[in-house]
Amino acid sequence: MELILYTKPGCHLCEGLHEKLEQIQGLNLVLEVRDITNSEDWWQAYQYEVPVLCCKISGKEQPLPRPSPRLTVQQLVQMLQKYIPGN
């Protein structure tokens, strides 16, 4: 499963979600982290929304519901399993 995390520097919510995603085991995850300050398109789309987590399905990015910063790693796994087909 390919996940894309849109972030920006200094965003504590972004850092927290990234750390939790890095801790997930047992799921075949490929995580790509994108800094929205590196692309005008990403900046325009997500400047007020980060962190934004997307799943790449059939080559298309599908945004996932924003996980609560209070979720544990296990709860994040359960959320991902709910929204991502094949898991």
FENQUI-V324039 format. One record per backbone hydrogen bond with DSSP energy under -0.5 kcal/mol. CO is the residue of the C=O (numbers start at 0). NH is the residue of the N-H. If there is no record, write none. Layout:
co=CO nh=NH
co=CO nh=NH
This chain:
co=0 nh=2
co=0 nh=29
co=1 nh=55
co=2 nh=31
co=3 nh=5
co=3 nh=53
co=4 nh=6
co=4 nh=33
co=5 nh=50
co=5 nh=51
co=6 nh=35
co=7 nh=10
co=9 nh=11
co=10 nh=14
co=11 nh=15
co=12 nh=16
co=13 nh=17
co=14 nh=18
co=15 nh=19
co=16 nh=20
co=17 nh=21
co=18 nh=22
co=19 nh=22
co=19 nh=23
co=20 nh=23
co=26 nh=28
co=29 nh=2
co=29 nh=31
co=30 nh=32
co=31 nh=4
co=31 nh=33
co=32 nh=34
co=33 nh=6
co=33 nh=35
co=34 nh=37
co=35 nh=38
co=38 nh=42
co=39 nh=43
co=40 nh=44
co=41 nh=45
co=42 nh=46
co=45 nh=48
co=45 nh=49
co=51 nh=5
co=51 nh=53
co=52 nh=63
co=53 nh=3
co=54 nh=56
co=54 nh=61
co=55 nh=1
co=56 nh=59
co=59 nh=56
co=60 nh=62
co=61 nh=54
co=67 nh=70
co=71 nh=75
co=72 nh=76
co=73 nh=77
co=74 nh=78
co=75 nh=79
co=76 nh=80
co=77 nh=81
co=78 nh=82
co=79 nh=83
co=82 nh=84
co=83 nh=86
